[in-house]
Amino acid sequence: MTDLGAAFGAAFGMIVQLDAGLLEIVLLSLRVSLTALLCAVLIGMPLGAAVAVFAFPGRRIIVVGLNALMGLPPVVVGLIVYLLLSRAGPFGVLGLLFTPAAMIIAQTILIAPIVAALTRQTIEDLYAEYEEQLRSLGVRPLPSLATLLWDGRFSLLTAVLAGFGRASAEVGAVMIVGGNIDHVTRVMTTAIALEVSKGDLALALGLGIILIVLSLCVNGIAYAVRDVALWRHG
């Protein structure tokens, strides 16, 4: 119990003093996760909306596939990206393996199906409600995508937050493609795993506390923005 208390004390000390090593890891984690989230939103939201609005052969299979891909095993994604980016892989010439870019690619692959599947459900419900109105106004399905995405922007916030949660908590894939290299690809989750194995509980706890606080802050800010926007439109 004494060791645990000392570890918590040391962790809070590092946070208060803005330890340079801790800050570097946190900033890299945010850069990787937020960039991957942006890429996933740009891919997943239009894809999910298109699947929701357009009727085409095999649509049900795609819906089932998107739902299934929400549970993609991170280590499998990491392995696939590793093989693609390795020197023997088709994209090895780019030299992206063991860089933040490789970690962003892996996280984007993991997040995009989550964003797409949740977007598809939200837009499908909205389209069922507004389909007749859109048709009466002569709005074709393709232009209606932007309208539905804008109208459902507050509901789609859940998809964005789910994607951020998956990205910020990811360990397996980023460990494989990033290598957990100090000062290069070491993010909060991989650093926590490493420091626990080394017995450095202070740094691991400090990173864990920051990870939880960041998650709470991002969710709180997102819902506060939503509430303010709804109040202004209300």
CYANA upper distance limits for C-alpha pairs under 8 A (distance plus 0.5 A):
  1 MET  CA      5 GLY  CA      6.65
  2 THR  CA      6 ALA  CA      6.62
  3 ASP  CA      7 ALA  CA      6.59
  4 LEU  CA      8 PHE  CA      6.77
  5 GLY  CA      9 GLY  CA      6.64
  6 ALA  CA     10 ALA  CA      6.59
  6 ALA  CA    202 ALA  CA      8.48
  7 ALA  CA     11 ALA  CA      6.53
  7 ALA  CA    201 LEU  CA      6.29
  7 ALA  CA    202 ALA  CA      5.00
  7 ALA  CA    205 LEU  CA      7.83
  8 PHE  CA     12 PHE  CA      6.70
  8 PHE  CA    202 ALA  CA      6.80
  8 PHE  CA    205 LEU  CA      7.18
  8 PHE  CA    206 GLY  CA      8.15
  9 GLY  CA     13 GLY  CA      6.64
  9 GLY  CA    202 ALA  CA      8.32
 10 ALA  CA     14 MET  CA      6.75
 10 ALA  CA    202 ALA  CA      5.95
 10 ALA  CA    203 LEU  CA      8.44
 11 ALA  CA     15 ILE  CA      6.89
 11 ALA  CA    202 ALA  CA      5.16
 11 ALA  CA    203 LEU  CA      6.46
 11 ALA  CA    204 ALA  CA      8.39
 11 ALA  CA    205 LEU  CA      6.35
 11 ALA  CA    206 GLY  CA      4.85
 12 PHE  CA     16 VAL  CA      6.58
 12 PHE  CA    206 GLY  CA      6.92
 13 GLY  CA     17 GLN  CA      6.53
 14 MET  CA     18 LEU  CA      6.43
 14 MET  CA     19 ASP  CA      5.66
 14 MET  CA     22 LEU  CA      8.00
 14 MET  CA    203 LEU  CA      8.29
 14 MET  CA    206 GLY  CA      7.47
 15 ILE  CA     19 ASP  CA      6.97
 15 ILE  CA     22 LEU  CA      8.21
 15 ILE  CA    206 GLY  CA      7.05
 18 LEU  CA     22 LEU  CA      7.66
 18 LEU  CA     23 LEU  CA      6.86
 19 ASP  CA     23 LEU  CA      6.57
 20 ALA  CA     24 GLU  CA      6.63
 21 GLY  CA     25 ILE  CA      6.92
 22 LEU  CA     26 VAL  CA      6.77
 22 LEU  CA    203 LEU  CA      8.08
 22 LEU  CA    206 GLY  CA      8.47
 22 LEU  CA    207 LEU  CA      7.67
 23 LEU  CA     27 LEU  CA      6.61
 24 GLU  CA     28 LEU  CA      6.75
 24 GLU  CA    183 HIS  CA      7.98
 25 ILE  CA     29 SER  CA      6.61
 25 ILE  CA    183 HIS  CA      8.25
 25 ILE  CA    186 ARG  CA      6.67
 25 ILE  CA    187 VAL  CA      5.61
 25 ILE  CA    188 MET  CA      6.44
 25 ILE  CA    191 ALA  CA      8.42
 26 VAL  CA     30 LEU  CA      6.77
 26 VAL  CA    187 VAL  CA      7.17
 26 VAL  CA    188 MET  CA      6.64
 26 VAL  CA    207 LEU  CA      8.20
 27 LEU  CA     31 ARG  CA      6.67
 28 LEU  CA     32 VAL  CA      6.63
 28 LEU  CA    185 THR  CA      8.14
 28 LEU  CA    186 ARG  CA      8.12
 28 LEU  CA    187 VAL  CA      6.63
 29 SER  CA     33 SER  CA      6.52
 29 SER  CA    168 SER  CA      7.90
 29 SER  CA    186 ARG  CA      8.43
 29 SER  CA    187 VAL  CA      5.30
 29 SER  CA    188 MET  CA      6.56
 30 LEU  CA     34 LEU  CA      6.25
 30 LEU  CA    168 SER  CA      8.36
 31 ARG  CA     35 THR  CA      6.45
 32 VAL  CA     36 ALA  CA      6.61
 32 VAL  CA    100 PRO  CA      7.07
 32 VAL  CA    101 ALA  CA      8.38
 32 VAL  CA    103 MET  CA      7.46
 32 VAL  CA    104 ILE  CA      6.06
 33 SER  CA     37 LEU  CA      6.54
 33 SER  CA    104 ILE  CA      7.54
 33 SER  CA    107 GLN  CA      7.84
 33 SER  CA    164 PHE  CA      7.41
 33 SER  CA    167 ALA  CA      5.88
 33 SER  CA    168 SER  CA      6.40
 34 LEU  CA     38 LEU  CA      6.64
 34 LEU  CA    164 PHE  CA      7.79
 35 THR  CA     39 CYS  CA      6.79
 35 THR  CA    104 ILE  CA      7.27
 36 ALA  CA     40 ALA  CA      6.56
 36 ALA  CA    104 ILE  CA      5.50
 36 ALA  CA    105 ILE  CA      7.44
 36 ALA  CA    107 GLN  CA      6.30
 36 ALA  CA    108 THR  CA      5.29
 36 ALA  CA    111 ILE  CA      8.23
 36 ALA  CA    167 ALA  CA      8.04
 37 LEU  CA     41 VAL  CA      6.59
 37 LEU  CA    107 GLN  CA      8.43
 37 LEU  CA    108 THR  CA      7.08
 37 LEU  CA    111 ILE  CA      7.43
 37 LEU  CA    160 VAL  CA      8.00
 37 LEU  CA    163 GLY  CA      6.86
 37 LEU  CA    164 PHE  CA      6.67
 37 LEU  CA    167 ALA  CA      7.81
 38 LEU  CA     42 LEU  CA      6.72
 39 CYS  CA     43 ILE  CA      6.76
 39 CYS  CA    108 THR  CA      6.83
 39 CYS  CA    112 ALA  CA      8.42
 40 ALA  CA     44 GLY  CA      5.99
 40 ALA  CA     45 MET  CA      8.45
 40 ALA  CA    108 THR  CA      5.75
 40 ALA  CA    109 ILE  CA      7.99
 40 ALA  CA    111 ILE  CA      6.39
 40 ALA  CA    112 ALA  CA      4.84
 40 ALA  CA    115 VAL  CA      7.43
 40 ALA  CA    163 GLY  CA      8.47
 41 VAL  CA     45 MET  CA      5.98
 41 VAL  CA    112 ALA  CA      7.26
 41 VAL  CA    115 VAL  CA      6.93
 41 VAL  CA    116 ALA  CA      8.49
 41 VAL  CA    160 VAL  CA      7.66
 42 LEU  CA     46 PRO  CA      7.44
 43 ILE  CA     47 LEU  CA      6.84
 43 ILE  CA    112 ALA  CA      7.07
 43 ILE  CA    116 ALA  CA      8.31
 44 GLY  CA     48 GLY  CA      6.36
 44 GLY  CA    112 ALA  CA      5.46
 44 GLY  CA    113 PRO  CA      6.96
 44 GLY  CA    114 ILE  CA      8.27
 44 GLY  CA    115 VAL  CA      5.73
 44 GLY  CA    116 ALA  CA      4.58
 44 GLY  CA    117 ALA  CA      8.38
 44 GLY  CA    119 THR  CA      8.09
 45 MET  CA     49 ALA  CA      6.52
 45 MET  CA    115 VAL  CA      6.79
 45 MET  CA    116 ALA  CA      5.83
 45 MET  CA    119 THR  CA      6.27
 45 MET  CA    120 ARG  CA      8.30
 45 MET  CA    149 LEU  CA      8.49
 46 PRO  CA     50 ALA  CA      6.52
 46 PRO  CA    116 ALA  CA      8.20
 46 PRO  CA    145 LEU  CA      8.16
 47 LEU  CA     51 VAL  CA      6.77
 47 LEU  CA    116 ALA  CA      6.56
 47 LEU  CA    120 ARG  CA      8.43
 48 GLY  CA     52 ALA  CA      6.72
 48 GLY  CA    115 VAL  CA      8.12
 48 GLY  CA    116 ALA  CA      4.74
 48 GLY  CA    117 ALA  CA      6.47
 48 GLY  CA    118 LEU  CA      8.01
 48 GLY  CA    119 THR  CA      5.66
 48 GLY  CA    120 ARG  CA      4.65
 48 GLY  CA    121 GLN  CA      8.42
 48 GLY  CA    123 ILE  CA      8.31
 49 ALA  CA     53 VAL  CA      6.73
 49 ALA  CA    116 ALA  CA      8.18
 49 ALA  CA    119 THR  CA      6.73
 49 ALA  CA    120 ARG  CA      5.75
 49 ALA  CA    123 ILE  CA      6.28
 49 ALA  CA    124 GLU  CA      8.02
 49 ALA  CA    145 LEU  CA      6.79
 49 ALA  CA    149 LEU  CA      7.87
 50 ALA  CA     54 PHE  CA      6.28
 50 ALA  CA    120 ARG  CA      8.27
 50 ALA  CA    142 LEU  CA      8.42
 50 ALA  CA    145 LEU  CA      7.51
 51 VAL  CA     55 ALA  CA      8.10
 51 VAL  CA     59 ARG  CA      7.41
 51 VAL  CA     62 ILE  CA      8.37
 51 VAL  CA     63 VAL  CA      7.97
 51 VAL  CA    120 ARG  CA      6.93
 52 ALA  CA    120 ARG  CA      5.59
 52 ALA  CA    121 GLN  CA      7.62
 52 ALA  CA    123 ILE  CA      6.55
 52 ALA  CA    124 GLU  CA      5.23
 52 ALA  CA    127 TYR  CA      8.28
 53 VAL  CA    123 ILE  CA      8.07
 53 VAL  CA    124 GLU  CA      7.07
 53 VAL  CA    127 TYR  CA      7.30
 53 VAL  CA    141 PRO  CA      7.07
 53 VAL  CA    145 LEU  CA      8.00
 54 PHE  CA    141 PRO  CA      7.48
 55 ALA  CA     59 ARG  CA      7.32
 58 GLY  CA     62 ILE  CA      6.95
 59 ARG  CA     63 VAL  CA      6.76
 60 ARG  CA     64 VAL  CA      6.71
 61 ILE  CA     65 GLY  CA      6.50
 62 ILE  CA     66 LEU  CA      6.55
 63 VAL  CA     67 ASN  CA      6.81
 63 VAL  CA    117 ALA  CA      7.92
 64 VAL  CA     68 ALA  CA      6.61
 65 GLY  CA     69 LEU  CA      6.55
 66 LEU  CA     70 MET  CA      7.03
 66 LEU  CA    113 PRO  CA      6.12
 66 LEU  CA    114 ILE  CA      8.11
 66 LEU  CA    116 ALA  CA      7.58
 66 LEU  CA    117 ALA  CA      6.06
 67 ASN  CA     71 GLY  CA      8.29
 67 ASN  CA    113 PRO  CA      7.93
 67 ASN  CA    114 ILE  CA      8.14
 67 ASN  CA    117 ALA  CA      6.35
 68 ALA  CA     72 LEU  CA      7.93
 69 LEU  CA    113 PRO  CA      6.27
 69 LEU  CA    114 ILE  CA      7.99
 70 MET  CA    110 LEU  CA      8.00
 70 MET  CA    111 ILE  CA      8.26
 70 MET  CA    113 PRO  CA      5.94
 70 MET  CA    114 ILE  CA      5.44
 70 MET  CA    117 ALA  CA      8.05
 72 LEU  CA     76 VAL  CA      8.13
 72 LEU  CA     77 VAL  CA      7.77
 72 LEU  CA    110 LEU  CA      7.09
 73 PRO  CA     77 VAL  CA      7.02
 74 PRO  CA     78 GLY  CA      6.55
 74 PRO  CA    110 LEU  CA      7.59
 74 PRO  CA    170 GLU  CA      8.03
 74 PRO  CA    171 VAL  CA      8.27
 74 PRO  CA    172 GLY  CA      6.03
 74 PRO  CA    173 ALA  CA      5.45
 75 VAL  CA     79 LEU  CA      6.57
 75 VAL  CA    172 GLY  CA      5.49
 75 VAL  CA    173 ALA  CA      5.48
 75 VAL  CA    176 ILE  CA      7.94
 76 VAL  CA     80 ILE  CA      6.72
 76 VAL  CA    173 ALA  CA      7.97
 77 VAL  CA     81 VAL  CA      6.66
 77 VAL  CA    106 ALA  CA      6.98
 77 VAL  CA    109 ILE  CA      7.95
 77 VAL  CA    110 LEU  CA      7.84
 77 VAL  CA    173 ALA  CA      6.67
 78 GLY  CA     82 TYR  CA      6.43
 78 GLY  CA    106 ALA  CA      6.65
 78 GLY  CA    172 GLY  CA      7.42
 78 GLY  CA    173 ALA  CA      4.41
 78 GLY  CA    174 VAL  CA      7.20
 78 GLY  CA    175 MET  CA      8.37
 78 GLY  CA    176 ILE  CA      6.07
 78 GLY  CA    177 VAL  CA      6.45
 79 LEU  CA     83 LEU  CA      6.69
 79 LEU  CA    173 ALA  CA      7.84
 79 LEU  CA    176 ILE  CA      7.31
 79 LEU  CA    177 VAL  CA      8.14
 80 ILE  CA     84 LEU  CA      6.76
 81 VAL  CA     85 LEU  CA      6.56
 81 VAL  CA    102 ALA  CA      8.11
 81 VAL  CA    105 ILE  CA      8.24
 81 VAL  CA    106 ALA  CA      6.90
 81 VAL  CA    177 VAL  CA      7.42
 82 TYR  CA     86 SER  CA      6.23
 82 TYR  CA     97 LEU  CA      7.41
 82 TYR  CA    176 ILE  CA      7.47
 82 TYR  CA    177 VAL  CA      5.95
 83 LEU  CA     88 ALA  CA      8.06
 83 LEU  CA     89 GLY  CA      6.10
 84 LEU  CA     88 ALA  CA      8.47
 84 LEU  CA     89 GLY  CA      5.06
 84 LEU  CA     90 PRO  CA      6.23
 84 LEU  CA     91 PHE  CA      6.23
 84 LEU  CA     92 GLY  CA      7.34
 85 LEU  CA     89 GLY  CA      6.05
 85 LEU  CA     90 PRO  CA      7.42
 85 LEU  CA     91 PHE  CA      5.45
 85 LEU  CA     92 GLY  CA      5.05
 85 LEU  CA     93 VAL  CA      8.47
 85 LEU  CA     94 LEU  CA      8.10
 85 LEU  CA     95 GLY  CA      7.72
 85 LEU  CA     96 LEU  CA      6.86
 85 LEU  CA     97 LEU  CA      6.07
 85 LEU  CA    102 ALA  CA      8.37
 86 SER  CA     91 PHE  CA      7.70
 86 SER  CA     92 GLY  CA      5.32
 86 SER  CA     95 GLY  CA      8.42
 86 SER  CA     97 LEU  CA      6.80
 87 ARG  CA     91 PHE  CA      8.13
 87 ARG  CA     92 GLY  CA      4.72
 87 ARG  CA     93 VAL  CA      7.17
 87 ARG  CA     95 GLY  CA      8.27
 88 ALA  CA     92 GLY  CA      6.78
 91 PHE  CA     95 GLY  CA      8.29
 92 GLY  CA     96 LEU  CA      7.77
 92 GLY  CA     97 LEU  CA      8.19
 96 LEU  CA    101 ALA  CA      6.76
 96 LEU  CA    102 ALA  CA      6.14
 97 LEU  CA    101 ALA  CA      8.41
 97 LEU  CA    102 ALA  CA      6.13
 97 LEU  CA    177 VAL  CA      6.45
 97 LEU  CA    178 GLY  CA      7.23
 98 PHE  CA    102 ALA  CA      7.01
 98 PHE  CA    103 MET  CA      8.35
 98 PHE  CA    177 VAL  CA      5.98
 98 PHE  CA    178 GLY  CA      4.53
 98 PHE  CA    179 GLY  CA      6.02
 98 PHE  CA    181 ILE  CA      8.27
 98 PHE  CA    185 THR  CA      7.48
 99 THR  CA    103 MET  CA      7.33
 99 THR  CA    177 VAL  CA      8.18
 99 THR  CA    178 GLY  CA      6.13
 99 THR  CA    184 VAL  CA      7.49
 99 THR  CA    185 THR  CA      6.61
100 PRO  CA    104 ILE  CA      6.72
100 PRO  CA    178 GLY  CA      7.12
100 PRO  CA    184 VAL  CA      7.95
100 PRO  CA    185 THR  CA      6.26
101 ALA  CA    105 ILE  CA      6.78
102 ALA  CA    106 ALA  CA      6.80
102 ALA  CA    174 VAL  CA      8.42
102 ALA  CA    177 VAL  CA      6.45
102 ALA  CA    178 GLY  CA      7.02
103 MET  CA    107 GLN  CA      6.64
103 MET  CA    173 ALA  CA      7.98
103 MET  CA    174 VAL  CA      5.58
103 MET  CA    177 VAL  CA      6.58
103 MET  CA    178 GLY  CA      6.27
104 ILE  CA    108 THR  CA      6.46
105 ILE  CA    109 ILE  CA      6.83
106 ALA  CA    110 LEU  CA      6.95
106 ALA  CA    173 ALA  CA      6.84
106 ALA  CA    174 VAL  CA      7.35
106 ALA  CA    177 VAL  CA      8.14
107 GLN  CA    111 ILE  CA      6.55
107 GLN  CA    167 ALA  CA      6.48
107 GLN  CA    170 GLU  CA      8.22
107 GLN  CA    173 ALA  CA      7.97
107 GLN  CA    174 VAL  CA      7.98
108 THR  CA    112 ALA  CA      6.25
109 ILE  CA    113 PRO  CA      7.84
110 LEU  CA    114 ILE  CA      8.05
110 LEU  CA    166 ARG  CA      8.35
110 LEU  CA    167 ALA  CA      8.35
111 ILE  CA    115 VAL  CA      6.90
111 ILE  CA    163 GLY  CA      5.70
111 ILE  CA    164 PHE  CA      8.41
111 ILE  CA    166 ARG  CA      7.22
111 ILE  CA    167 ALA  CA      7.33
112 ALA  CA    116 ALA  CA      6.49
112 ALA  CA    163 GLY  CA      8.13
113 PRO  CA    117 ALA  CA      6.39
114 ILE  CA    118 LEU  CA      6.69
114 ILE  CA    159 ALA  CA      7.52
114 ILE  CA    162 ALA  CA      7.84
114 ILE  CA    163 GLY  CA      6.92
115 VAL  CA    119 THR  CA      6.41
115 VAL  CA    159 ALA  CA      5.57
115 VAL  CA    160 VAL  CA      7.01
115 VAL  CA    162 ALA  CA      8.08
115 VAL  CA    163 GLY  CA      6.80
116 ALA  CA    120 ARG  CA      6.47
117 ALA  CA    121 GLN  CA      6.98
118 LEU  CA    122 THR  CA      6.86
118 LEU  CA    156 LEU  CA      8.07
118 LEU  CA    158 THR  CA      8.47
118 LEU  CA    159 ALA  CA      6.10
119 THR  CA    123 ILE  CA      6.49
119 THR  CA    156 LEU  CA      6.76
119 THR  CA    159 ALA  CA      7.11
120 ARG  CA    124 GLU  CA      6.35
121 GLN  CA    125 ASP  CA      6.84
122 THR  CA    126 LEU  CA      6.91
122 THR  CA    152 GLY  CA      7.69
122 THR  CA    155 SER  CA      7.52
122 THR  CA    156 LEU  CA      7.50
123 ILE  CA    127 TYR  CA      6.40
123 ILE  CA    148 LEU  CA      6.91
123 ILE  CA    149 LEU  CA      7.50
123 ILE  CA    152 GLY  CA      7.55
124 GLU  CA    128 ALA  CA      6.69
125 ASP  CA    129 GLU  CA      7.01
126 LEU  CA    130 TYR  CA      6.68
126 LEU  CA    148 LEU  CA      7.37
126 LEU  CA    152 GLY  CA      7.92
127 TYR  CA    131 GLU  CA      5.63
127 TYR  CA    148 LEU  CA      7.69
130 TYR  CA    134 LEU  CA      6.57
131 GLU  CA    135 ARG  CA      6.69
132 GLU  CA    136 SER  CA      6.59
133 GLN  CA    137 LEU  CA      6.85
134 LEU  CA    138 GLY  CA      6.85
134 LEU  CA    139 VAL  CA      5.78
134 LEU  CA    140 ARG  CA      8.14
134 LEU  CA    144 SER  CA      7.93
135 ARG  CA    139 VAL  CA      6.13
135 ARG  CA    140 ARG  CA      7.53
139 VAL  CA    143 PRO  CA      7.07
139 VAL  CA    144 SER  CA      6.70
140 ARG  CA    144 SER  CA      6.67
141 PRO  CA    145 LEU  CA      7.11
142 LEU  CA    146 ALA  CA      8.48
143 PRO  CA    147 THR  CA      7.62
144 SER  CA    148 LEU  CA      6.56
145 LEU  CA    149 LEU  CA      6.56
146 ALA  CA    150 TRP  CA      6.61
147 THR  CA    151 ASP  CA      6.58
148 LEU  CA    152 GLY  CA      6.46
149 LEU  CA    153 ARG  CA      6.38
152 GLY  CA    156 LEU  CA      6.54
153 ARG  CA    157 LEU  CA      6.94
154 PHE  CA    158 THR  CA      8.42
154 PHE  CA    226 ARG  CA      6.73
155 SER  CA    159 ALA  CA      8.47
156 LEU  CA    160 VAL  CA      7.16
157 LEU  CA    161 LEU  CA      6.69
157 LEU  CA    222 ALA  CA      8.01
158 THR  CA    162 ALA  CA      6.54
159 ALA  CA    163 GLY  CA      6.70
160 VAL  CA    164 PHE  CA      6.75
161 LEU  CA    165 GLY  CA      6.59
161 LEU  CA    219 ASN  CA      7.33
162 ALA  CA    166 ARG  CA      6.78
163 GLY  CA    167 ALA  CA      6.68
164 PHE  CA    168 SER  CA      6.48
165 GLY  CA    169 ALA  CA      6.65
165 GLY  CA    215 SER  CA      7.68
166 ARG  CA    170 GLU  CA      6.62
168 SER  CA    189 THR  CA      8.20
168 SER  CA    211 LEU  CA      8.20
169 ALA  CA    189 THR  CA      6.96
170 GLU  CA    174 VAL  CA      7.47
170 GLU  CA    189 THR  CA      7.21
171 VAL  CA    175 MET  CA      6.43
171 VAL  CA    189 THR  CA      6.10
171 VAL  CA    190 THR  CA      6.24
172 GLY  CA    176 ILE  CA      6.91
173 ALA  CA    177 VAL  CA      6.85
174 VAL  CA    178 GLY  CA      5.71
174 VAL  CA    179 GLY  CA      7.87
174 VAL  CA    180 ASN  CA      8.29
174 VAL  CA    190 THR  CA      8.26
175 MET  CA    179 GLY  CA      5.67
175 MET  CA    180 ASN  CA      6.19
175 MET  CA    190 THR  CA      6.88
178 GLY  CA    185 THR  CA      6.04
178 GLY  CA    186 ARG  CA      8.23
179 GLY  CA    185 THR  CA      7.30
179 GLY  CA    186 ARG  CA      8.38
180 ASN  CA    184 VAL  CA      8.24
180 ASN  CA    185 THR  CA      5.73
180 ASN  CA    186 ARG  CA      5.04
180 ASN  CA    187 VAL  CA      7.84
180 ASN  CA    190 THR  CA      6.79
180 ASN  CA    191 ALA  CA      7.87
181 ILE  CA    185 THR  CA      5.49
181 ILE  CA    186 ARG  CA      5.91
182 ASP  CA    186 ARG  CA      5.94
186 ARG  CA    190 THR  CA      6.79
186 ARG  CA    191 ALA  CA      6.52
187 VAL  CA    191 ALA  CA      6.36
188 MET  CA    192 ILE  CA      6.54
188 MET  CA    207 LEU  CA      6.45
188 MET  CA    208 GLY  CA      8.10
188 MET  CA    211 LEU  CA      7.78
189 THR  CA    193 ALA  CA      6.92
189 THR  CA    207 LEU  CA      8.49
190 THR  CA    194 LEU  CA      6.69
191 ALA  CA    195 GLU  CA      6.46
191 ALA  CA    204 ALA  CA      7.58
191 ALA  CA    207 LEU  CA      8.44
192 ILE  CA    196 VAL  CA      6.56
192 ILE  CA    203 LEU  CA      7.97
192 ILE  CA    204 ALA  CA      5.05
192 ILE  CA    205 LEU  CA      8.15
192 ILE  CA    207 LEU  CA      7.12
192 ILE  CA    208 GLY  CA      7.56
193 ALA  CA    197 SER  CA      6.86
193 ALA  CA    204 ALA  CA      8.11
194 LEU  CA    198 LYS  CA      6.80
195 GLU  CA    199 GLY  CA      6.48
195 GLU  CA    200 ASP  CA      5.50
195 GLU  CA    201 LEU  CA      7.09
195 GLU  CA    203 LEU  CA      7.29
195 GLU  CA    204 ALA  CA      6.09
196 VAL  CA    200 ASP  CA      6.34
196 VAL  CA    201 LEU  CA      6.39
196 VAL  CA    204 ALA  CA      6.71
200 ASP  CA    204 ALA  CA      7.05
201 LEU  CA    205 LEU  CA      6.30
202 ALA  CA    206 GLY  CA      6.56
203 LEU  CA    207 LEU  CA      6.64
204 ALA  CA    208 GLY  CA      6.57
205 LEU  CA    209 ILE  CA      6.50
206 GLY  CA    210 ILE  CA      6.78
207 LEU  CA    211 LEU  CA      6.54
208 GLY  CA    212 ILE  CA      6.80
209 ILE  CA    213 VAL  CA      6.65
210 ILE  CA    214 LEU  CA      6.44
211 LEU  CA    215 SER  CA      6.72
212 ILE  CA    216 LEU  CA      6.75
213 VAL  CA    217 CYS  CA      6.54
214 LEU  CA    218 VAL  CA      6.54
215 SER  CA    219 ASN  CA      6.74
216 LEU  CA    220 GLY  CA      6.45
217 CYS  CA    221 ILE  CA      6.45
218 VAL  CA    222 ALA  CA      6.56
219 ASN  CA    223 TYR  CA      6.72
220 GLY  CA    224 ALA  CA      6.53
221 ILE  CA    225 VAL  CA      6.60
222 ALA  CA    226 ARG  CA      6.77
223 TYR  CA    227 ASP  CA      6.55
224 ALA  CA    228 VAL  CA      6.66
225 VAL  CA    229 ALA  CA      6.62
226 ARG  CA    230 LEU  CA      6.59
227 ASP  CA    231 TRP  CA      6.54
228 VAL  CA    232 ARG  CA      6.73
229 ALA  CA    233 HIS  CA      6.78
230 LEU  CA    234 GLY  CA      6.20
